[in-house]
Amino acid sequence: MSMPHVVIYTDGGCDPNPGRGAWAALIIIDGIEKELSGSIPASTNNRMELTAAIEALRSLKAPSQIDLYTDSTYVMKGMIEWMTKWLAKNWRGSAGPVLNKDLWQALLAETARHTIKWHWVKGHSTNRYNQRVDALVQKARR
C-alpha cells in the first residue's frame, strides 16, 4: 500500500523579533486544504518557523510522502545540510551548542515516520500558498 501524498506550506514569525510569535501551516491532501495556526506570547522567528513544520507533521495521522515548502532558509538548511553534522557532533555546531535544540529534536522525531522532500519558496512572493500561510501568521499574532 502506498503512502498518501501531502503538500505542506509553513510559515512563522515574530514582530518584533523576539516578541509575540505565530506559526501557520497549510496542508493539502487529495485537493482538500486544512489550515493550522497558533501563537506564543514570547518567541523568535526561527522558533516559530520550526513550530510550523512540527505542528503540520504532527497533524498527519498516517506516514506520508510529503512535499514541504518553507520560506525559512534556517529550517531548510537545518534539515538538509546541518542536521547530519549536528547529530555527529552531539548537537554542536560550528559556533557551539545548537540553538533551538528542543524544537530541532521534535522536528526530527516528526520527520522519522514520513518521506519528506524539502522545498524553499521565496517569502512574500507570488506563491499564493506562501502568501496564505503568511496571512494566517499575521492573523494569529494579533
C-alpha positions as CSV (number, residue, x, y, z in Angstrom):
1,M,0.0,0.0,0.0
2,S,1.5,3.3,-1.0
3,M,1.7,6.3,1.3
4,P,-0.6,9.3,0.7
5,H,0.9,12.3,-0.9
6,V,0.7,15.5,1.1
7,V,1.7,19.1,0.3
8,I,2.5,21.4,3.2
9,Y,3.3,25.1,3.3
10,T,4.6,26.5,6.5
11,D,5.4,30.0,7.9
12,G,6.2,31.6,11.2
13,G,7.3,34.9,12.5
14,C,7.5,37.4,15.3
15,D,7.1,41.2,15.4
16,P,9.3,42.4,17.0
17,N,11.8,39.6,16.9
18,P,12.0,38.3,19.6
19,G,8.4,39.0,20.6
20,R,4.9,37.8,20.2
21,G,5.2,34.9,17.7
22,A,2.9,32.9,15.5
23,W,3.1,30.0,13.1
24,A,0.8,28.6,10.4
25,A,0.6,25.6,8.0
26,L,-1.5,24.8,5.0
27,I,-1.9,21.0,4.5
28,I,-3.2,19.8,1.1
29,I,-4.3,16.1,0.8
30,D,-6.2,15.0,-2.3
31,G,-7.1,18.5,-3.1
32,I,-8.6,19.1,0.4
33,E,-7.0,22.0,2.3
34,K,-6.6,22.3,6.0
35,E,-5.2,25.4,7.8
36,L,-3.4,25.3,11.2
37,S,-2.1,28.2,13.2
38,G,-1.2,29.3,16.7
39,S,0.6,31.9,18.7
40,I,3.1,32.1,21.5
41,P,3.5,35.3,23.7
42,A,7.3,35.3,23.6
43,S,9.3,33.6,20.9
44,T,11.6,34.2,17.9
45,N,11.2,34.0,14.1
46,N,13.3,30.8,13.9
47,R,11.3,29.1,16.7
48,M,8.0,29.9,15.0
49,E,9.3,28.6,11.6
50,L,10.3,25.3,13.3
51,T,7.0,25.1,15.2
52,A,5.0,25.5,12.0
53,A,6.7,22.4,10.4
54,I,6.4,20.4,13.6
55,E,2.7,21.1,14.1
56,A,2.0,20.4,10.4
57,L,3.7,17.0,10.6
58,R,2.1,16.2,14.0
59,S,-1.3,16.7,12.5
60,L,-0.9,13.9,10.0
61,K,-2.4,10.6,11.1
62,A,-0.5,8.3,8.8
63,P,3.0,8.1,7.4
64,S,3.0,10.1,4.2
65,Q,5.1,11.2,1.2
66,I,5.4,14.9,1.8
67,D,6.5,18.0,-0.2
68,L,7.1,20.6,2.5
69,Y,7.5,24.2,1.4
70,T,9.1,26.7,3.7
71,D,10.4,30.3,3.2
72,S,12.8,29.7,6.0
73,T,16.4,29.0,4.9
74,Y,17.1,28.2,8.6
75,V,14.6,25.3,8.6
76,M,15.6,24.2,5.1
77,K,19.3,24.2,5.6
78,G,18.9,22.8,9.1
79,M,17.1,19.7,7.7
80,I,19.1,19.1,4.5
81,E,22.6,20.4,5.3
82,W,23.2,20.9,9.0
83,M,21.3,18.0,10.8
84,T,23.8,15.3,9.9
85,K,26.7,17.3,11.3
86,W,24.8,18.3,14.4
87,L,24.0,14.7,15.2
88,A,27.5,13.5,14.6
89,K,28.8,16.2,17.0
90,N,26.2,15.6,19.7
91,W,24.1,18.7,18.9
92,R,27.0,21.1,18.5
93,G,27.5,23.4,15.5
94,S,30.5,25.5,14.4
95,A,29.6,28.2,17.0
96,G,28.8,25.9,19.9
97,P,25.6,24.2,21.1
98,V,22.8,24.2,18.5
99,L,20.2,26.8,19.2
100,N,16.6,25.7,19.5
101,K,17.7,22.1,20.0
102,D,14.4,21.2,21.6
103,L,12.5,22.1,18.5
104,W,15.0,20.5,16.1
105,Q,14.7,17.3,18.1
106,A,10.9,17.5,17.9
107,L,11.1,18.1,14.2
108,L,13.5,15.3,13.7
109,A,11.1,13.0,15.6
110,E,8.2,14.0,13.5
111,T,10.1,13.5,10.2
112,A,11.0,9.9,11.1
113,R,7.7,8.4,10.0
114,H,7.4,10.3,6.7
115,T,9.3,10.6,3.4
116,I,9.9,14.3,3.0
117,K,11.2,16.5,0.2
118,W,12.1,19.9,1.5
119,H,11.5,22.9,-0.8
120,W,12.4,26.5,-0.3
121,V,10.0,29.1,-1.6
122,K,10.7,32.8,-1.7
123,G,8.7,34.6,1.1
124,H,6.4,37.4,0.3
125,S,6.5,36.5,-3.4
126,T,3.8,35.5,-5.9
127,N,3.3,32.0,-4.4
128,R,-0.4,32.0,-3.3
129,Y,0.1,29.3,-0.7
130,N,3.1,31.0,0.9
131,Q,1.0,34.3,0.9
132,R,-1.8,32.4,2.6
133,V,0.3,31.0,5.4
134,D,1.9,34.4,5.9
135,A,-1.6,35.9,6.3
136,L,-2.5,33.2,8.8
137,V,0.6,34.1,10.8
138,Q,-0.3,37.8,10.8
139,K,-3.8,36.9,12.0
140,A,-2.7,34.5,14.7
141,R,-0.2,37.1,16.0
142,R,-2.9,39.7,16.8
